[in-house]
Amino acid sequence: MTTDPITSSRNQRLRELKRLQQRKYRREQGLFVTEGEDLVAEALRHGTVPQTVFSVKGAGLPFSLPETVEHVEASADALSAVSSLGSGSRVIGVFQVPEARELEPATASAVYLHDVADPGNVGTVLRAAHAFAADTVVLSERTADPFGPKAVRASMGALFAVPVARAGVEDARAALGLRAIALVPNAGRPLRELDLAAPALFVLGAERSGLPESVLATCDEVAHVPLAPGGADSLNVAMTATLCLYESAVHRLSPSHE
């Protein structure tokens, strides 16, 4: 379904599209955007159909859209004016925010992010979760919106493949049925020494603030990622989560742990 091309960045449709960069409007409209043909293609590959696709007039699309999807063409300048990217976008997809997911017993390891404010970290954790077949990523109430532009870009399409839920850590631990392992710099046992043959819930906080005592009290164990002496004194939450999921996958897939 194609409409007449848009030539002005002041067009009402484009103004509404740009507002979706703000969390307030995403919540009001129940919509979010993805920028770039690769991300829209990744969504389609995972069976997530956009409501509308905006593209540069005459550039064409490298994928086929279902007939139910509205396709709106715009001039390159008009579309670039509403992009969150400095270089602009040739394709922007508009998607419905999925319904809140109910947590169920997990069959693989999962990640819990406590008050992680950086959307780029949230998106990168989703990408790692997809790469290592994690069960889900659970967010605290004050963790960044995974449907914001930075998080969506950082996920590289993993947002459409990995289940995301919001819950308190105690509720998440109980619903998933997993042992909860808190990651705290220089505390507990080294990650490599843990028995990760069974799935676990890796609980991580922001790099600066870490995890409060109330969260630590709900966890079954504390661990850390050892760092080389004289090097960096910490890793950000996305790097730590990636290492946790990698170690879990190695234990799960290794013949010695079958």
C-alpha angles and dihedrals in degrees: 000000000000128000132197115290119264118229104175128069086213090066111128093233091055093045089054089047092054092049089063088073085076120078092222093061094041088057093045095048099032088228138115136183137233120201122211134039092255093060094046089048090050090052091052090048089058093048097257110136120204122231092220136004121204117197140170110273113261095005094104127210125272090217138045121254124214112251091248093064117095111230116202121185122204137175115270092246094049094049092044090055092063097041121108089214121090091224094047127233133266092202132030122181126201116210137180115251104246121245116270108275122236111226117239134181107296126235095192138027120291139196129232117199115200115203095328103169100184109093091198090061091048092053093047091052089053089052091051090047090055093046093053098036096246117183097233146326116238121200130201117233093261097046115113121274109268089207095060118110096255094048093046092051093046091051090059090211096317088115087075093051107038121069112238126198139171120225144127115274094248092051091046093050092049096044095046093044093221135138106253117228117190116210110218124165112254093354133111123356126334111267093239091060095059122102101240098168087115120055117266139193109238110208116203136173134196116295095248104035099032121184124330121231091253090062095041089053091061094052125093097215143009123223140167140203108243114231129203114265112258093018131097114331095219147009125228119251095258093054092047093048090050092053091048093052091045092053091047091050092048091053092045096048099037114106089224090064098048 
